[in-house]
Amino acid sequence: MFYDLKKLRINNNKNMDISFEKIKRKMAEIGRRILAIFIVDSVASPPKNKLTNKVLFRELTEHFTCQLEELSVGERMLYPMAFNVLMHPEDYEPRKESLPFVLPEVVSEFYRIINRQKVTYPNFNPTAKYWFFQFSSCKLKEVKGKDGENRIIERGKITTTASLTTFDISTNTTISTNTRFSLKPQNSDPSGNINVNLDAIRNLDFVGNSAFTFSFDKNLKTDTKNIITNSDMANLKGWATLTYYSSGANKIHYDMKDYLIHISGCKDTRNTRSILKLENDQISDSHVQIRYLPADNKFQIAAFQKTRLNGKLLELSEGGSIKWCDLANKSQIFMNDAIAVEFKINEM
């Protein structure tokens, strides 16, 4: 048998080349796998169910647009002015600090949407004087969907409710009776919103909330600085702080974030942000009212039961006639000779 030694050498060289190529490819694959363990992908997209500020922005603007299209008629533009975002407690905590920075962007986008719709609906007067946002941290008790699955609160997702007027779900208070609102679970089809009443979510257990208001700008200015200036977030502590000592000698601070607040005793059954409830049963419901007049940049006080302001007895408001008196910075409000509250205006 005769062999062509020249051809045999060539074939052997080819086989060796093929083997080396396989080894090189295998080593390269192993190297890529090792590197993947140690290298963090800085541009990786967030987890699918991660709740981000972009998600909040998208969900609110989608809900707003959907309701505007559904409610508007003829030349009248109608749109929700109040939103309550229901969140799982583990989502609420990491998000709450950034809410004051997200909401001006949301309101700015609302104005852009209204501007675009003015051609079709020229009458865009609002149904409320201000935008209202409340972010509620809540747990489920018994709320389930028809298929037995949770449809209201889920970790990593939000559910938004929207109404034409201010509606505080966590305290069951509203400026109008029988308020109805639309409910939108995250990523649901906006056109599939259903109207429900408060009974549908009465089994929610609210464990915390953050509320913000923004005055409606008829000029629809989208500048976020202007939006913040006309909100209760211009000073996150509120326009003023009221301080008193509890029965346990603890110093209690209350931030005034509404244009009108009430000072009541512990028997007042209402639970709203605008009521300061003192730990004293000698103080009546709405014993004192305090209001802030932004146009005049001043505060006023009205007394409905015995009250002294800086030692001077105030005239009582009776028979539907409210007796307003200017309230100076660093004043002392002494009610029913039982408890004193210090009033201090915060720097803007």
C-alpha positions in Angstrom: 0.0 0.0 0.0 1.3 3.3 -1.0 0.6 6.6 0.9 0.9 10.1 -0.5 2.9 11.6 2.4 2.5 15.1 1.2 -1.3 14.8 1.1 -1.3 13.1 4.5 0.6 16.0 6.1 -1.9 18.5 4.6 -4.9 16.5 6.0 -3.3 16.2 9.4 -2.6 20.0 9.5 -6.2 20.7 8.6 -7.5 18.4 11.4 -5.2 20.1 13.8 -6.5 23.5 12.7 -10.1 22.4 13.1 -9.3 21.1 16.7 -7.6 24.4 17.6 -10.6 26.4 16.3 -12.9 24.3 18.4 -10.8 24.8 21.5 -10.5 28.6 20.8 -14.3 28.9 20.5 -14.9 26.9 23.6 -12.4 29.0 25.6 -14.1 32.2 24.3 -17.5 30.9 25.4 -16.2 30.0 28.9 -14.6 33.4 29.1 -17.9 35.2 28.3 -19.7 33.2 30.9 -17.1 34.0 33.6 -17.2 37.7 32.7 -21.0 37.8 32.8 -20.8 36.7 36.5 -18.7 39.7 37.4 -19.7 42.5 35.1 -22.9 44.4 36.0 -24.9 45.5 33.1 -25.4 49.2 33.8 -27.9 49.7 31.0 -30.1 46.7 32.0 -33.8 47.5 32.0 -35.5 47.4 35.4 -37.4 44.3 36.5 -40.7 43.8 34.8 -42.8 44.5 38.0 -40.6 47.2 39.5 -42.6 50.3 40.4 -40.8 53.4 39.1 -41.6 57.1 38.9 -42.0 56.7 35.1 -44.7 54.1 35.8 -46.5 56.6 38.1 -46.3 59.3 35.5 -47.6 57.0 32.7 -50.5 55.6 34.7 -51.7 59.0 35.9 -51.6 60.6 32.5 -53.2 57.6 30.8 -56.0 57.7 33.4 -56.5 61.5 32.9 -56.6 61.2 29.1 -59.1 58.3 29.3 -61.5 60.1 31.6 -61.3 63.4 29.6 -62.3 61.5 26.4 -65.1 59.6 28.2 -66.6 62.6 30.1 -66.3 65.5 27.7 -69.3 66.5 25.6 -70.2 69.2 23.2 -67.9 72.1 23.8 -67.5 71.2 27.5 -64.2 69.6 28.5 -64.5 67.5 31.7 -61.5 65.7 33.3 -60.6 64.4 36.8 -59.1 66.8 39.3 -58.5 64.3 42.1 -56.4 61.1 42.1 -55.7 58.6 44.7 -52.9 56.1 44.0 -53.2 52.9 46.0 -49.9 51.2 46.7 -48.6 48.2 48.5 -46.7 49.3 51.7 -43.4 47.9 50.4 -43.8 50.1 47.2 -45.0 53.2 49.0 -42.0 53.6 51.3 -39.2 53.9 48.6 -41.4 56.1 46.4 -42.8 58.6 48.8 -39.7 60.8 49.0 -39.7 61.5 45.3 -43.4 62.3 45.0 -43.0 66.1 45.4 -40.7 66.0 42.3 -42.8 63.7 40.2 -46.2 65.5 40.6 -45.3 68.9 39.1 -44.3 66.9 36.0 -47.6 65.2 36.0 -49.6 68.4 36.3 -47.5 70.0 33.5 -48.4 67.1 31.3 -52.1 67.5 32.2 -51.9 71.1 31.0 -50.4 70.0 27.7 -53.2 67.5 27.2 -55.8 70.2 27.9 -54.1 72.6 25.5 -54.3 70.0 22.8 -58.0 69.3 23.4 -59.1 72.9 23.5 -59.8 72.9 19.8 -62.5 70.3 20.3 -63.6 71.3 23.8 -63.0 75.1 24.2 -64.8 75.3 27.6 -62.1 73.8 29.8 -63.0 75.4 33.1 -62.1 73.0 36.0 -64.6 71.3 38.3 -62.5 72.1 41.3 -60.1 74.9 42.4 -57.1 72.7 42.7 -55.6 69.4 41.6 -55.5 66.8 44.4 -53.2 63.8 44.7 -53.1 61.3 47.5 -50.8 58.3 47.6 -52.1 55.7 50.0 -50.2 52.8 51.4 -52.7 50.1 52.1 -53.1 46.4 52.7 -55.8 44.1 51.5 -58.3 42.5 53.9 -60.9 40.7 51.7 -61.0 42.4 48.3 -60.9 39.8 45.5 -61.8 39.8 41.9 -64.5 37.5 40.4 -61.9 34.9 39.6 -60.7 34.9 43.2 -57.5 36.8 42.4 -56.5 40.1 44.0 -57.4 43.0 41.6 -56.9 46.0 43.8 -53.5 46.0 45.4 -50.5 44.0 44.2 -46.8 44.3 45.0 -45.0 46.1 42.2 -48.2 47.6 40.8 -50.5 50.5 41.5 -54.3 51.1 41.2 -55.5 54.7 40.6 -58.9 56.2 41.3 -59.9 59.5 39.8 -62.9 61.8 40.3 -64.0 65.3 39.3 -63.8 66.6 42.8 -61.5 66.1 45.8 -62.0 62.7 47.3 -60.0 61.4 50.2 -60.4 57.6 50.2 -58.3 57.0 53.3 -60.6 59.1 55.5 -63.9 58.5 53.6 -64.4 62.3 53.2 -65.3 64.2 50.2 -66.6 67.7 49.3 -69.7 66.2 47.6 -72.0 63.4 48.5 -72.2 60.1 46.7 -69.0 60.8 44.8 -68.3 58.2 42.1 -64.8 57.7 40.7 -63.1 55.6 38.1 -60.7 52.8 39.0 -57.8 51.7 36.9 -55.4 48.9 37.9 -51.9 49.3 36.5 -51.5 48.3 32.8 -55.2 47.8 32.4 -56.9 49.0 29.2 -57.9 52.6 30.0 -61.0 52.3 27.9 -62.0 49.4 30.2 -62.3 51.5 33.4 -65.2 50.7 35.6 -67.1 53.1 37.9 -67.3 51.8 41.4 -68.4 53.3 44.7 -66.6 53.4 48.0 -68.0 50.0 49.1 -65.8 48.3 46.5 -62.7 49.2 48.4 -64.0 49.5 52.0 -61.9 46.4 53.0 -58.6 48.2 52.3 -56.6 48.8 55.4 -54.8 52.2 55.1 -51.5 52.4 56.9 -50.2 55.7 55.6 -50.8 58.4 53.0 -49.3 61.5 51.4 -51.5 64.2 50.0 -50.6 67.2 47.7 -52.6 70.0 46.1 -51.8 72.3 43.2 -53.9 75.4 42.4 -55.4 75.2 38.9 -53.8 77.6 36.5 -56.3 78.9 33.9 -53.4 80.0 31.7 -52.3 76.3 31.6 -48.6 77.2 32.2 -46.5 74.0 31.9 -43.5 75.5 33.7 -42.9 73.2 36.7 -41.5 76.1 38.8 -44.7 78.0 38.4 -46.7 74.8 39.3 -44.7 74.3 42.5 -45.2 77.9 43.5 -48.9 77.5 43.3 -49.0 74.4 45.4 -48.9 73.3 49.0 -45.4 71.9 48.2 -43.8 75.4 47.9 -43.0 74.6 51.5 -43.1 70.9 52.2 -43.5 71.6 55.9 -46.7 73.6 55.2 -47.4 77.3 55.5 -47.3 77.3 59.3 -46.7 74.9 62.2 -48.8 74.6 65.3 -47.3 73.0 68.4 -48.8 71.9 71.7 -47.9 69.6 74.6 -49.8 66.3 74.9 -50.9 64.8 78.2 -47.7 62.9 78.3 -45.7 66.1 78.0 -44.6 65.2 74.5 -44.3 68.1 72.1 -46.7 67.6 69.1 -46.2 69.5 65.8 -48.9 69.9 63.2 -48.1 71.3 59.7 -50.8 73.5 58.1 -51.0 72.5 54.4 -54.6 73.5 53.7 -56.0 77.0 53.2 -58.5 76.4 56.0 -57.9 74.2 59.1 -59.9 73.4 62.2 -58.7 72.8 65.8 -60.8 70.3 67.6 -60.7 68.1 70.7 -60.3 64.4 70.9 -64.1 63.7 70.6 -64.1 64.9 67.0 -64.8 61.8 64.9 -63.6 63.3 61.6 -60.2 62.3 60.3 -58.9 64.6 57.6 -55.6 66.4 57.1 -57.3 69.8 57.7 -58.2 69.0 61.3 -55.8 69.3 64.2 -57.2 67.1 67.0 -55.9 67.9 70.5 -55.7 65.3 73.2 -58.2 67.1 75.3 -61.9 66.5 75.8 -62.6 70.1 76.9 -62.1 71.4 73.4 -65.2 71.2 71.1 -65.3 70.2 67.4 -64.0 73.1 65.3 -63.3 75.1 68.4 -61.1 77.3 66.3 -60.6 77.8 62.6 -57.4 79.2 61.0 -57.2 80.3 57.3 -54.4 81.4 55.0 -55.1 84.1 52.4 -52.3 83.6 49.8 -53.3 86.8 47.8 -52.7 88.9 51.0 -50.1 86.5 52.4 -51.7 86.6 55.8 -53.3 84.3 58.3 -56.6 84.8 60.2 -58.3 83.1 63.1 -61.9 82.6 64.1 -63.1 81.3 67.5 -66.4 79.4 68.0 -65.8 78.6 71.7 -63.9 80.5 74.5 -60.4 81.3 73.1 -57.7 83.8 74.0 -55.2 85.0 71.4 -52.0 86.2 73.0 -53.9 86.8 76.2 -56.8 88.7 74.6 -60.3 87.1 74.6 -61.6 86.7 71.0 -65.1 87.6 69.9 -67.0 84.4 69.2 -68.4 83.5 65.8 -72.1 82.8 66.1 -75.3 82.5 64.0 -73.5 81.9 60.8 -71.4 85.1 61.1 -67.7 84.3 61.3 -65.5 86.9 63.1 -62.1 86.7 61.5 -59.1 88.2 63.3 -55.6 88.6 61.9 -53.2 86.0 63.3 -49.6 87.1 63.8 -46.5 85.0 63.7 -45.4 83.3 66.9 -48.9 83.7 68.5 -50.3 81.7 71.4 -53.8 80.3 71.1 -55.3 79.4 74.5 -58.6 77.5 74.3 -61.2 77.1 77.0 -58.5 77.8 79.7 -57.4 74.2 79.1 -54.7 74.0 76.5 -52.4 76.3 74.6 -51.2 76.0 71.0 -48.3 77.9 69.6 -48.6 79.2 66.0 -45.5 79.9 63.9 -45.4 80.9 60.2 -42.8 78.9 58.2 -40.3 80.6 56.0 -41.3 80.2 52.3 
